[in-house]
Amino acid sequence: MKTRIRELRLERNLTQQTLANHLGINQTSLSKIERGTSTPDGMLLIALARTFHVTTDYILFLSEERLNADYLLADNMFHLKKYQHLITVYQKMNQKQQEHCYNFLCSMLGMNEEL
């Protein structure tokens, strides 16, 4: 099955390893998908579409339309609801818990910023 995954990956200057890590698959699997010797499953196809902000149809050569406004709106709403929930959880914490949470998140990202 021919896909546009390699083209989209190169547009973003991503290595196969970097994209594979982002998607939670191994580089060999991604290589096989890019060569057309393996087919991405539905969940991986959706993850690729979200990563590159294109439709799944575009990835699969079923459409030349890269962006779908409804898709982008739905994706943005999904993330907005997730962020709103995280803010609500954070606001329920006391100041000490917020500090620990902030410091933990910064340490996970390799940022040495403490409150």
ROBAVO-739812 format. One record per residue (C-alpha): residue number from 1; residue in three letters; x, y, z. Coordinates in pm, 1 decimal, m for minus. Layout:
residues N
+-----+-----+----------+----------+----------+
|   n | res |        u |        v |        w |
+-----+-----+----------+----------+----------+
| NUM | ALA |        X |        Y |        Z |
...
+-----+-----+----------+----------+----------+
***
This chain:
residues 115
+-----+-----+----------+----------+----------+
|   n | res |        u |        v |        w |
+-----+-----+----------+----------+----------+
|   1 | MET |      0.0 |      0.0 |      0.0 |
|   2 | LYS |    148.2 |    329.1 |   m107.9 |
|   3 | THR |    138.6 |    610.3 |    150.4 |
|   4 | ARG |    266.7 |    964.6 |    185.2 |
|   5 | ILE |    427.6 |    902.0 |    522.2 |
|   6 | ARG |    786.0 |    932.5 |    398.4 |
|   7 | GLU |    704.4 |   1255.6 |    212.4 |
|   8 | LEU |    537.2 |   1405.7 |    520.8 |
|   9 | ARG |    821.4 |   1293.5 |    746.9 |
|  10 | LEU |   1084.3 |   1451.3 |    522.6 |
|  11 | GLU |    885.1 |   1776.5 |    499.7 |
|  12 | ARG |    927.1 |   1803.8 |    876.0 |
|  13 | ASN |   1294.7 |   1699.5 |    863.5 |
|  14 | LEU |   1226.0 |   1402.9 |   1089.8 |
|  15 | THR |   1429.6 |   1086.4 |   1092.9 |
|  16 | GLN |   1251.9 |    753.6 |   1084.8 |
|  17 | GLN |   1374.5 |    689.2 |   1437.9 |
|  18 | THR |   1237.1 |   1020.1 |   1569.2 |
|  19 | LEU |    896.6 |    966.8 |   1410.7 |
|  20 | ALA |    886.5 |    603.6 |   1522.1 |
|  21 | ASN |    963.2 |    706.2 |   1881.0 |
|  22 | HIS |    689.1 |    970.0 |   1868.0 |
|  23 | LEU |    439.9 |    710.8 |   1742.7 |
|  24 | GLY |    548.5 |    442.3 |   1987.8 |
|  25 | ILE |    660.9 |    195.7 |   1721.4 |
|  26 | ASN |   1003.6 |     73.1 |   1618.9 |
|  27 | GLN |   1200.4 |    217.8 |   1329.4 |
|  28 | THR |   1191.4 |   m109.0 |   1134.3 |
|  29 | SER |    810.1 |   m109.3 |   1135.4 |
|  30 | LEU |    801.1 |    250.1 |   1013.0 |
|  31 | SER |   1051.7 |    169.2 |    739.4 |
|  32 | LYS |    834.7 |   m120.1 |    618.0 |
|  33 | ILE |    526.7 |    102.9 |    614.7 |
|  34 | GLU |    709.4 |    374.4 |    420.2 |
|  35 | ARG |    828.7 |    116.1 |    163.9 |
|  36 | GLY |    478.9 |    m26.7 |    130.5 |
|  37 | THR |    573.4 |   m373.8 |    251.7 |
|  38 | SER |    356.8 |   m332.6 |    561.6 |
|  39 | THR |     25.7 |   m158.2 |    622.2 |
|  40 | PRO |    m35.9 |     79.5 |    913.8 |
|  41 | ASP |   m327.0 |    m18.2 |   1136.3 |
|  42 | GLY |   m614.1 |    224.4 |   1190.9 |
|  43 | MET |   m484.3 |    366.4 |   1518.1 |
|  44 | LEU |   m140.1 |    431.4 |   1371.9 |
|  45 | LEU |   m296.6 |    594.5 |   1068.3 |
|  46 | ILE |   m494.3 |    829.4 |   1294.0 |
|  47 | ALA |   m181.1 |    909.4 |   1496.4 |
|  48 | LEU |      6.1 |    989.7 |   1174.7 |
|  49 | ALA |   m275.5 |   1216.2 |   1054.9 |
|  50 | ARG |   m271.7 |   1403.6 |   1386.2 |
|  51 | THR |    105.9 |   1428.8 |   1385.2 |
|  52 | PHE |    118.0 |   1578.8 |   1036.2 |
|  53 | HIS |   m215.8 |   1766.0 |   1054.8 |
|  54 | VAL |   m351.4 |   1599.4 |    742.9 |
|  55 | THR |   m641.1 |   1368.2 |    671.3 |
|  56 | THR |   m602.3 |    992.1 |    671.9 |
|  57 | ASP |   m729.4 |    999.5 |    312.8 |
|  58 | TYR |   m439.0 |   1224.3 |    218.3 |
|  59 | ILE |   m190.2 |    980.7 |    372.8 |
|  60 | LEU |   m344.5 |    692.5 |    178.7 |
|  61 | PHE |   m361.6 |    880.1 |   m157.0 |
|  62 | LEU |   m742.7 |    874.7 |   m145.2 |
|  63 | SER |   m754.1 |   1254.9 |   m156.5 |
|  64 | GLU |   m532.1 |   1540.4 |   m261.2 |
|  65 | GLU |   m679.7 |   1760.2 |     12.2 |
|  66 | ARG |   m426.6 |   1777.6 |    293.7 |
|  67 | LEU |   m632.3 |   1954.7 |    554.9 |
|  68 | ASN |   m989.7 |   1901.4 |    656.5 |
|  69 | ALA |  m1134.9 |   2190.3 |    858.8 |
|  70 | ASP |  m1372.9 |   1960.9 |   1046.9 |
|  71 | TYR |  m1087.0 |   1730.5 |   1137.7 |
|  72 | LEU |   m867.9 |   2016.5 |   1261.0 |
|  73 | LEU |  m1152.8 |   2161.5 |   1464.8 |
|  74 | ALA |  m1228.4 |   1824.0 |   1624.4 |
|  75 | ASP |   m860.0 |   1769.9 |   1701.4 |
|  76 | ASN |   m830.1 |   2115.2 |   1857.7 |
|  77 | MET |  m1144.7 |   2057.7 |   2065.5 |
|  78 | PHE |  m1006.6 |   1724.1 |   2186.8 |
|  79 | HIS |   m687.4 |   1891.9 |   2308.9 |
|  80 | LEU |   m875.9 |   2187.8 |   2456.1 |
|  81 | LYS |  m1093.2 |   1956.9 |   2667.9 |
|  82 | LYS |   m786.1 |   1766.3 |   2782.2 |
|  83 | TYR |   m607.1 |   2088.2 |   2882.9 |
|  84 | GLN |   m915.8 |   2220.0 |   3060.8 |
|  85 | HIS |   m933.0 |   1898.9 |   3263.7 |
|  86 | LEU |   m564.1 |   1924.1 |   3355.9 |
|  87 | ILE |   m611.6 |   2285.6 |   3467.8 |
|  88 | THR |   m911.6 |   2183.7 |   3680.2 |
|  89 | VAL |   m707.2 |   1909.7 |   3847.8 |
|  90 | TYR |   m416.1 |   2149.8 |   3907.0 |
|  91 | GLN |   m647.7 |   2411.6 |   4059.7 |
|  92 | LYS |   m781.9 |   2156.2 |   4308.2 |
|  93 | MET |   m430.9 |   2105.6 |   4447.8 |
|  94 | ASN |   m298.8 |   2304.7 |   4739.4 |
|  95 | GLN |      3.3 |   2528.5 |   4682.2 |
|  96 | LYS |    255.3 |   2265.4 |   4794.3 |
|  97 | GLN |    101.7 |   2003.0 |   4563.2 |
|  98 | GLN |    108.9 |   2250.4 |   4273.2 |
|  99 | GLU |    476.9 |   2318.8 |   4337.0 |
| 100 | HIS |    557.0 |   1945.9 |   4343.3 |
| 101 | CYS |    355.9 |   1889.5 |   4027.1 |
| 102 | TYR |    524.8 |   2178.1 |   3845.9 |
| 103 | ASN |    872.8 |   2069.2 |   3953.3 |
| 104 | PHE |    799.5 |   1708.0 |   3853.4 |
| 105 | LEU |    681.2 |   1811.2 |   3507.4 |
| 106 | CYS |    983.5 |   2036.8 |   3457.3 |
| 107 | SER |   1217.2 |   1756.1 |   3561.2 |
| 108 | MET |   1049.5 |   1517.8 |   3313.2 |
| 109 | LEU |   1116.5 |   1768.6 |   3035.2 |
| 110 | GLY |   1473.0 |   1834.4 |   3146.1 |
| 111 | MET |   1388.7 |   2188.6 |   3248.3 |
| 112 | ASN |   1556.5 |   2300.0 |   3568.3 |
| 113 | GLU |   1295.6 |   2558.2 |   3663.4 |
| 114 | GLU |   1163.9 |   2540.7 |   4016.9 |
| 115 | LEU |    892.3 |   2747.8 |   4178.9 |
+-----+-----+----------+----------+----------+
***
